[in-house]
């Protein structure tokens, strides 16, 4: 199967005239020098940690992955696609020379080059399927788009074919898939918190719900990690006592019983377990009106109440708001 690559033409498509004129595609990060001098991505990352010290660690890793991918994985004969947002068209080309580093070709700020023979015919974005549009919308500078190669080739051959209408069910599935992927990513981030940070997260969630909260300090907690009250003094009911277990194993029935027996005895009980619950624990919880929350539900609640959570708690789990089309 022929390999297809998306390569972004600068921050604002400013490189497209140069690419077409000189028959190239190129990416930046000149501070790294020639990528071929590095024997491994780890060696390149060491250099990046020095020259890009002001950038976030994950950002540096992402940049290195893209430079490595461009310089080591793209080969002669591969297909290349780039997007010209002003006209909403994709330019398509074929790689005619393996990657090379040269600051005198094209824009000197983008010295990592490949030679490309660009097609005269372009592909209009509106003729692509919705799934292809979504996949090609990544903000990465360099990434594989093999799955859509045959569709793009077909549109090059028949550029005026009317696109098939995306029915509401298909569009709904795409949006649901996008949202679910985002939630799974948040779950992964939550799973990386340590047990004390998890307690702070649950406490911040209850604060967002307009409770006054006391999170137990490190050390023995008597079976209660968080107490939540409706009034500042803790007199007004309901009072909620919370146990938080952040681990891979499931919470057991005796642990549910321990929370029930902890002070205050007459408080409502909430048990958060990122490892889920045994069937016996679920039975005890049902019998005693204990509210159980697993990792999936915790993340759903955090996303729902995130904007009301205290800034110091949100700093434990930085999230960005994402908008998708309303399906109602």
C-alpha positions, 0 to 999 in steps of 0.5 A: 500500500502506498504511503500518504503523508500530510505536511502542513505548509507553515503556520498560515499556508505561507510556504505553498507558493515556495513549495510549488515554485521550487518543487519541495515540501519542508518543515522547520525547527532549524535549531536542531540542525540536520536531523541525520546527525542524531542516532536516536530520537532520545539524542535529538530530544536531549538537544531539544531540551536545551534549544527549546527549554522555554517550551513544555516537555510534551510539546518538545516531544511532539516536535521531535516525533514530527522531525524524526518522522519527516527526516527518517520515514518519508521515502521517494515514491510516497504521496504528500498532501497539504491544505490551502485553507484560503481556497479550501483545497488540498495540494497533492504531490509525489516525493521524488527525493528522500529528505535532506537538510538545506537552509539555502533552499526554500524558506531558511526557517524550514530547512528540512526538505523533500523534493515533490512533484506537485499535481496540477489538479487539486482536491476540494475539501467539500468533495471529501467524505466527512470521515476523511475531513475529520482525519485530515484536520489534525493540527500536527505538522507531519502525520500519516493519512494512508486510510484516505489515499484511495479516496484522494486518488479517486477525486484527483481522477474525477475532481467534479464528482459530487460528494455523498451526503453525510446522513445525520446518523453517520455524523452523530457517530463521528461526533460520538467517537470524537467525544469518546476519544477525548474522554478516554484521553482524560481518563488516562490523565486522571489515572496518572494522578497520585493518590493524594492528587486524586483526593484533591480532585474529588474534593475540587469536584464537590466544591464545584457542586457548591459544597464546603469541603475538607480533604484529609491530610496525608496520613491515617484518615479513619476511613474518610478522605473527604468530608463535604458540607452544605454550610461552612460549619458542617451543621447542615445536612446532607453531609457527605463522607468520601473514601477515594481509592486510586489503584488498579484493583477493585474496591472490596465489600469490607472497604465499603463497610469501613466507610459506613462505620467511619464517623460521622455515622449519619453522613451519606457515603460516597466511594470513589474507586478508579479500579472499579468495584467487586460484585460483593462491594456493589451488593453492600453498597446497594443495601446501604445506599452507598453511592459508587463512582468509578473512573469513567463516571468520575471523568464524566463528572469532572468534565461536566463541573470542570469550569466551576472547580478551583484553579489549584485543582484544575491545575492538576488536570489541565483541560481545553474546551472543545466544541462539536456540532449540536445534534439536537 
